[in-house]
Amino acid sequence: MKAVVITKYGGPEVLQLEDVADPTPGADEVLIKVAATALNRADTVQRKGAYPPPKGSSPYPGLEVSGTILALGSSLSPGSPWNVGDEVCALLSGGGYAEKVAVPVGQLLPVPQGVSLRDAAALPEVACTVWSTVFMMSHLSPGESFLIHGGSSGIGTFAIQISKYLGIKVFVTAGSEEKLEACKNLGADVCINYKTEDFVARVKEETGGKGVDVILDNMGGSYFQRNLDSLSVDGRLFIIGFQGGSTADVNLSPMLAKRLTVQAAGLRGRSIENKAKIVKEVEKNVWPAIAEGKLKPIVFKTFPLAEAAEAHRLMESSSHIGKILLIP
Ligand SMILES: NC(=O)c1ccc[n+]([C@@H]2O[C@H](COP(=O)([O-])OP(=O)(O)OC[C@H]3O[C@@H](n4cnc5c(N)ncnc54)[C@H](OP(=O)(O)O)[C@@H]3O)[C@@H](O)[C@H]2O)c1
């Protein structure tokens, strides 16, 4: 099969489409013929050599796909619940930038009602990341307020929609008026341009000085103090990325005064069992919102798999809104 290989660590040009061996599905895995895969920020970090795949994972990038089941592993019987020929999407720990990929059976999801096979590739990573963090761990609940940094990102465009579906007041930050307009169109209530406004002051102003209940943060160190300052009493900060570095000099007193909780987690390094649990929760809680037409994958642009380098250039320019797809 053909796959995108990281020929050496470096810029987008190191991504090359090459002939490689087909993956063999393990006993509890299925083999998928890939219809589409989606980019994630982590793929660019893996390409640079700073995010190696977990032990036993495919060396090729790609954390999610959609496609058709080609074969079932030896311990899987037909119809339990999948069959050869079924259309699915899947959460991966790598290997999506390819014509075929093997995936543990617990990481499969049906293509949601009303979504094309291609666009379904844009859903597993964002849905599993957002659901497993702010919902399963921070217990973000209807009636609460929620600040999403990077509102126009793949993660952000999903987080806005699922939160609005669940009756949550959504605040977002983004770096341009065009991106904020897109967030507003997806339902965001308070849109803050972090380049021209102080987000802490705006959050305080919009909440009568109280702050928000939960924050989903992609920045880490550079936003840590400002995030603590933006939370309400019993507020929860969930960090999923370190785009602003992983160290900070912080005044911790707001944590004690406001009884704050700070958590951080990655999805790719979790166990197969843990990922299966998240995938199940996502199917139960998120897929109905999609079937009701209240949530859709936001696809900004598609590229042929051979143009993975160009797709990475687009992601690193940060001029996209939503997800970028690659088509084998
Ligand atoms: N922990 C996990 O399991 C997990 C899983 C998936 C994703 N993530 C993380 O979630 C984040 C979003 O991922 P994604 O794949 O959706 O990426 P993405 O679409 O490329 O989004 C990245 C966002 O970061 C914003 N950004 C870039 N530089 C910034 C800066 N200096 N200050 C503030 N914002 C900045 C960009 O928007 P602006 O133009 O508005 O700045 C962009 O919307 C990434 O940090 C990624 O690593 C974590």
The ligand as a MOL file (V3000), in Angstrom:
LIG
                    3D

  0  0  0     0  0            999 V3000
M  V30 BEGIN CTAB
M  V30 COUNTS 48 52 0 0 0
M  V30 BEGIN ATOM
M  V30 1 N -4.3410 16.2490 24.7820 0
M  V30 2 C -4.8840 15.6610 23.7550 0
M  V30 3 O -5.2220 14.4900 23.7890 0
M  V30 4 C -5.1460 16.4430 22.4980 0
M  V30 5 C -5.8530 15.8690 21.4310 0
M  V30 6 C -6.1040 16.6530 20.3050 0
M  V30 7 C -5.6450 17.9750 20.2600 0
M  V30 8 N -4.9410 18.4770 21.2990 0 CHG=1
M  V30 9 C -4.4280 19.8630 21.2770 0
M  V30 10 O -5.5090 20.7300 21.0260 0
M  V30 11 C -5.0450 21.8760 20.3250 0
M  V30 12 C -5.8740 22.0560 19.0670 0
M  V30 13 O -5.5780 20.9660 18.2030 0
M  V30 14 P -6.1210 20.9440 16.6980 0
M  V30 15 O -5.6620 19.6890 16.0850 0
M  V30 16 O -7.5530 21.2910 16.7080 0 CHG=-1
M  V30 17 O -5.2310 22.1050 16.0530 0
M  V30 18 P -5.4880 23.3190 15.0990 0
M  V30 19 O -6.7670 23.1820 14.3480 0
M  V30 20 O -4.2450 23.5380 14.3260 0
M  V30 21 O -5.6560 24.5280 16.1060 0
M  V30 22 C -4.6250 25.1490 16.7770 0
M  V30 23 C -5.1660 26.4960 17.2330 0
M  V30 24 O -4.1860 27.1710 18.0160 0
M  V30 25 C -4.3940 28.5440 17.8600 0
M  V30 26 N -3.1260 29.1940 18.1090 0
M  V30 27 C -1.9770 29.0680 17.4180 0
M  V30 28 N -1.0270 29.8200 17.9450 0
M  V30 29 C -1.5950 30.4510 19.0020 0
M  V30 30 C -1.1550 31.3950 19.9500 0
M  V30 31 N 0.1130 31.8510 19.9390 0
M  V30 32 N -1.9970 31.8300 20.8960 0
M  V30 33 C -3.2820 31.3590 20.9410 0
M  V30 34 N -3.7750 30.4610 20.0740 0
M  V30 35 C -2.9360 30.0310 19.1170 0
M  V30 36 C -4.8410 28.7570 16.4100 0
M  V30 37 O -5.8340 29.7310 16.3160 0
M  V30 38 P -5.6020 31.2990 16.3170 0
M  V30 39 O -5.2760 31.7430 14.9330 0
M  V30 40 O -6.9070 31.8220 16.7770 0
M  V30 41 O -4.4830 31.5840 17.2350 0
M  V30 42 C -5.5270 27.4170 16.0830 0
M  V30 43 O -6.9300 27.5550 16.0840 0
M  V30 44 C -3.5690 21.6330 20.0570 0
M  V30 45 O -2.8090 22.2740 21.0440 0
M  V30 46 C -3.4320 20.1370 20.1750 0
M  V30 47 O -2.1350 19.7160 20.5040 0
M  V30 48 C -4.6840 17.7400 22.4080 0
M  V30 END ATOM
M  V30 BEGIN BOND
M  V30 1 1 1 2
M  V30 2 2 2 3
M  V30 3 1 2 4
M  V30 4 1 4 5
M  V30 5 2 4 48
M  V30 6 2 5 6
M  V30 7 1 6 7
M  V30 8 2 7 8
M  V30 9 1 8 9
M  V30 10 1 8 48
M  V30 11 1 9 10
M  V30 12 1 9 46
M  V30 13 1 10 11
M  V30 14 1 11 12
M  V30 15 1 11 44
M  V30 16 1 12 13
M  V30 17 1 13 14
M  V30 18 2 14 15
M  V30 19 1 14 16
M  V30 20 1 14 17
M  V30 21 1 17 18
M  V30 22 2 18 19
M  V30 23 1 18 20
M  V30 24 1 18 21
M  V30 25 1 21 22
M  V30 26 1 22 23
M  V30 27 1 23 24
M  V30 28 1 23 42
M  V30 29 1 24 25
M  V30 30 1 25 26
M  V30 31 1 25 36
M  V30 32 1 26 27
M  V30 33 1 26 35
M  V30 34 2 27 28
M  V30 35 1 28 29
M  V30 36 1 29 30
M  V30 37 2 29 35
M  V30 38 1 30 31
M  V30 39 2 30 32
M  V30 40 1 32 33
M  V30 41 2 33 34
M  V30 42 1 34 35
M  V30 43 1 36 37
M  V30 44 1 36 42
M  V30 45 1 37 38
M  V30 46 2 38 39
M  V30 47 1 38 40
M  V30 48 1 38 41
M  V30 49 1 42 43
M  V30 50 1 44 45
M  V30 51 1 44 46
M  V30 52 1 46 47
M  V30 END BOND
M  V30 END CTAB
M  END
